[in-house]
Each structure stands twice: as C-alpha cells, then as structure tokens.
C-alpha cells in the first residue's frame, strides 16, 4: 500500500510543482528504476520501471538536482548525458550503496536499489567515483583490450604446457622458453598432438603481434598528451602507466591530495585498530587493480635499477628495502609514484629529480 501511495505521489507531481533535490537511478540494460526526494527527504518521484528509450526524456523534465548512480556498466555515459541537462551527477561503488538498502539482502529489487542509491548519495562522507570523459573512456578501452590479449596469451601458453605435459614433456614456466622449445618438444608426438601444439604456437605468435600493436597505440597516446609525457619522467612510470593514470584520474581534481589517490588505488595498509592500539595490516587492494599492478611493476623496476645509483630516490629505495624488506619497499615506491603523479597532474608541474 505504501509503494502504491508513492507511485500516486509521483503522478501527482506532474500537476503540482515540487522541488526534487536528490534522485537515485538503478541502472540496467532495458528497464531502469528512479527514486527522487525533496529537501525534507520525502519521496516525490517513484518510477520502478522506466524503459531505456524513456530515461533521457524523464530526466530532462526534472529540475536541476543531484543524481546518484552506481559506478557500473554505462554509468559514465549516462552521467555525461545527465550533466548536459544541468544536473549534478555522483557515481558510487556498489558496495557503498548496499548498507542503505532498507529491505536488506532478502528484499533486493530495482525500486529498493534506487531508494538506497538516493539515500547513499546524500551522505556527506560518501566517496564518489570521478566521471570520465568520452576520450578517457576510449583510452581505457585500448588498455582493456590489451589486458585481455595478455590474459589470453598467458592462458594459451599454459594450455600448450598442459598439452605437452600430458605426453611427458614438462616445460618450464618461463614463457620465452616455451616459445623456443615447444616446437622441438612436439616433434616426437603423434600427428594429432603435433597439430594441437603447432596451432597453439601459432595462436601465441598472433597474440604477440596484436599485443605489440596495442603497445604502439598506447605509446602514441602517451606521446600525444603533454601531461602523460611529464608523467613518463618519473622513474617507474612508462607510457602504459602514464596513459592509464591520465585516463583514470584526469587532472586529479577529484582528490584533495596524493594520499587520497594512494588510498583509492589500495596502496595503503588496512587498519585493525581497537582499544587505543593501532594495528596496520596488509594493503587494502581497493580500487583499480590494473593501475595498481602497473605501479607495482614500475616500482619493481625502480628497485632493481637502484643499485649503483646515487640519486635521492634510489638511495631511499635501497635503504627502505634493507630496513623493511623487498615487497614493503616495492609498495612504498608505488604509493610514492601515485602521490607524485597526482601532484604533477593537479599542479601542472614536471618531475623534479633531486
């Protein structure tokens, strides 16, 4: 009965002007759910079923307000569309919305999700996801495809090793060795086994060529933007990392400082403090795992090349590795690079080596 009254209220709003301040939209492929409230928190718009072709028209008729959505597939596209109508759009990670669903886990439905999003977007301490531009999404699409090709190549190499091991030919884990020795190991096998192994080798070569092509495209993207070129001056940040950072955080204006960027990437320790005792555990590994992996790989390269160098960062990295261990030093270098990258993007400065 309560839901029926709310729907009647939304129909009544078409004739009586009201002020809708916050709107929560539950995104989907074809049918969307909307939940809007006024400045007193009273539900004024409840639309549990809005077709995809009706969504823009419905949002365009709303007065300028704050629209909340979960950061899922298509969220950035809809955010750009709604911002063109004068609305303020806030994207949130789905896990931050779940606690505000009044019906709990057992009462999950589109209308309840929209109401939870509408409630979550009003929280003053809510952490929001920056809205990406179309260019930033296009750049990240190139990274996504390359990442998929790398994963496919790794899977194909492991598949080839598995086929050979079935016939007693155990190959090392190193991918280079598999490429060089797999053909020779397959010569003594039956015809069908040789065919399978040679097809897998051909697939590996094809994926190698595609990955090289995407590496060239990423280098071109990085060289075409002055901001990414400045980032590439930081030790441990190459063309791939610079391009991905720029596409993900832009000018860094959605963060107040570099520490927030490091925390957003999951490069800070999680806290388990209680009773006045501070306990720091492992890094949270929150946020973008792809960016975090790139920064970690770059940090490993910095630490490997630090021996024999006498600049400030190399001396600091070596001393930290000796004092705290290899992996803690790698994470610290990655977090430091993330903070420096934010400072360079937010302030428009170049890297200044000591």
N, C-alpha and C positions, 0 to 999 in steps of 0.2 A: 504494500500500500504506500509506503514511503517513497519507493522508486517511482510509482505512478504519479504521485504528487509533484516530484521533482521534474518529471517529464512535462507535466502540465505547466509548471512554472516556466520551463524553457519556452513552451509555446506561447505563454502569456507575455514573455519578454519581447516577442516580436511586435506587440502592440504598445506595451508600456516601456519607455526607455529606462534602462538601468545601467549602472556602471559596473562592468566586469573588469576586475583588476588582474586576476590570475586565471590561466587556463591550462589544464593538463590534457595532453593528447597521447593516447596509446596508439603507437604506430603499428601498421600491419601491411600486408600486401594489397588487400582489396577493401577491407572494412575497418574503419577507424572509430575510436571512441573519444568523445570530448567531455570535459568536466570543467565548468567555469564557476568562479565565486566572486562576490563583490567585496568591498573593503571591510565588511563586517564578517566575512567568512561564510556567508550564506550562499548555498548553491543556486545559481541563476541560469546556468546552462548545463543541461544533462542530455547529451546525444550519444547513446550507447552504440549506434550503428550509422556511420556516415560513409557512403561509398567513396572510392578513390576519386572519381570524377567530380564529386561534390565538395571535397575538402577545401580546395582553394577558395571557392565561392563562399563557403561558410565562414572561413577565417577572415576573408576580405570584408565581410559585413560587420565584424566585431570592432569595437572601439580600440584604439591603441592600448595594448596591455602586455603583460609578461606571460609568455607561453613556455611551458616546460615540456620536455620530451626526454625519453631515454635515448642514450647515445648508441643506437643500433643501426641496422642497415637502412640507408635512405635518410637518416636523421639530418645530416648536413645539407642535403639537397632541400628538404622541406624547410630547414632553418633559414636558408638563403631566400626561399620563396616568401616566407612569412615576414622576414625582415624588410622585404621590399614594400610591404603594406604598412610599415611603420611600427611593427610590433618589436618588443624586446624578447629574444629567444634565448633560453637557457637549456643546455643539454647536460644530462646527469648519467653517471654509470648506473646500470640497472640494480646493482647490489645496494646502492644507497637509497633506492626507492622502496625496496621490499619492506623495511620496517614500518613504513607509513600505510601499508595496506591494512585497513581496519578489519577486514574479514579473515586475515591470516592466510596461511598456506592453503587451507582447505576451501576457502571461498574465493579462489582466484577466478576472475573473469575480466573481460575488457573494460566494463564500466568501473569495477573496483580498481583496476590498474590505473585508469585515467584519474580517478579521485586521489589515489595515492601519489601520482605524479604531481597533481595540482597542490597537494599538501606539502610534498617534499620541496618543490621549487620556492616555497615561501620561507623556508628555514634560513635564518641569517648566516649560519655557519656551513651551509651546503657547499660542497666542492663541485664546480662545473667544468665541463669539457669545452675547450675553445672550439668555436665554429670555424670550420675550414673553408677556404675559398675553393672555387672550382679548379683553379690552377694547382693549388696544393693537393687536392684530391687526385688530379691527373698525375702529378708527380709520384704520389704514393702508390698509385695503381701500377706504375712501372716497377717500383720496388716490390710490390706484392707479387707480380708475375715472376720477377726474377727469383724471389724467395721460393715460390712454388717450383720453379725449374730446378733450383738447387736441391730442394727436398726430393724431387723426382729422380734426380741424378744419384743422390745418396741411396735411395731405395733400389734403384736399378743395379748399382754396384753391389749392394748387399744381396740382391736376388741372384746375381751372377756368382757371387761367392757361395751362396747356398746351393746352387745347381752343381757347381764343381765339387763341393764338399760331399754331395750325395754319391759321387764316384771316387771318393778317397783323395781328391785334390784340394787340400786345405790351403787357402790363400791368406796372406797377411791382411791386417786391417787397413794398411796404407793404400789409399785409392790409386796413387801413382803406380805402385807395384802391381795392382790388379790390372790396370790398363796395359802394362808392359808384358806381363807374363800369362794373362788369361788365355790368349790365343794359342800359345805353345802348350799350356796345360790341357787344352781341349783337343789337341791333335790325336791323342791316343784313345779318345772316346768313340762311342758308336756314332753313326751318321746323324741320327735324330738329336742326340745330345750335343754334337758339334753345331748343328743348325741352331739349337736354342742358345748356345753360348755366343755364337757369332752374331745372332740377332740382338742379343743384349749388349754386346760390344758396340755394334752399330748405333744402338739407341743411346749409349753413353756418349759416343762421339757427336751425335746430333744434339744432345743436350749441352755438351761442352760448347758447341758453336753458338747455340742460342744464348747461353749464359754470357759468352764473350760479347755478343751483340748487345745485350742489355747492359753490360758493364760499360760499353762505349756510349750508350744513350745516357746513362747516369752521369758519366764524366762530362758529356756535352751539357747536360742540365746544370751541373755544378759550375762549369766554367762560364755559363751564360748569365749567372747572377753574382753581383759583387759581394753580396752577403755571404754566400756559400764559399766564395773564393777567400774571403777573410777567415772563415772558419777553418779552411784547409791549412791555414798557417799554424794551427795548434797541433803540437805533437800528439799523435794518436787519433786524429780526425782526418780521414781521407775524403775522397769525392762522394763515396756512398753514404758515409755518416753525415757529412755536411749537407747533402741534398735531403736526406731523410729528416734531419733536425729542422732544417728550414721549412720543409713542407708540414711538419708536425706542430711547431710552436710559432712559426712566423717571426714576428719581431719580438716575441716574448712578453708582450704587454699584458697577457692574461695571468702572469705570475708577478708577485711583488719582489721576489729576489731569487737568486740562484739556488738557494736551499730548497725552495718550493719545487723547482724543476727536478732536482736530485730526488726529492721525496716522491714526486709524480712518476718518476721512472723506476721507483722501487730500489734505489741505490743507497738507502739509509737503513740502519738497524731498526727492527721492531722492538717496542718497549713491552716489558712484562714487569712493571713496577707495582709494588704494593707495600703498605705499611711503612712508608717513608724510605724504602730501599729501592734504588734504581737498578733495574736489570735490563740490559740491552742484549737482544738476541741476534739472529741472523737477519740479513737484509730482507725487506718485505716482499721484493719481487713484484710489486704492484705496477700497474700502468702498462706501457707499451713494451712488450718483451723483445720486439725486433730492434727498437732503438737501444734498449739496454744491452742486448747482445752485441750490437755494433760497437758501443762504447767499451764494453768489456774486452772485445777483441783488439780494439785500438790500444787499450791500456796494457794488455799483454805485450804488444809490440813495443810500447814505450819502455816497459820494464826490461824487456830483452835487450833493447839497444842502449840502456842506461849505463852499462858497464863501460868504462873507458871515457865517458863524457863528464864534463866538469861544470855544466850549466846548473842553475839553481834547481830546476825541476828534476833533472837526472839525479843530482845528489840527494834531494829529498826522497825520491822514489827508492833509491838504493838503501838509504838509511831506514826507511819505513819497512822495506822487505826484510831487512836484517832484524829489526826490532819486533815486528808484529807477524811476520810470515808472508809467504808469496801471495796467497789469494786475498788477504786483507789489504795488501798493498795494491793489488790489481783493482779491487773495488774502490779503494780510496782515489786512485788515479782516474778511474771512470767518473766518479762523482765530481772530482775537481774539474774534469773536462766539461761535464754538463753545466757546472756553475759558470765556468769561463765562457762557454758558448752562449749562455743566457745573457751575460754581461755584454758580450760583443754585439749580440743581436739587439738588445734593448737600448744600448747607448750608441750603437753605430760606430764602435771603435774597432781597431785592428789589434791583432795579438801582439803583445809587447814582451818579448823574451828578456829575461834578466841578464 
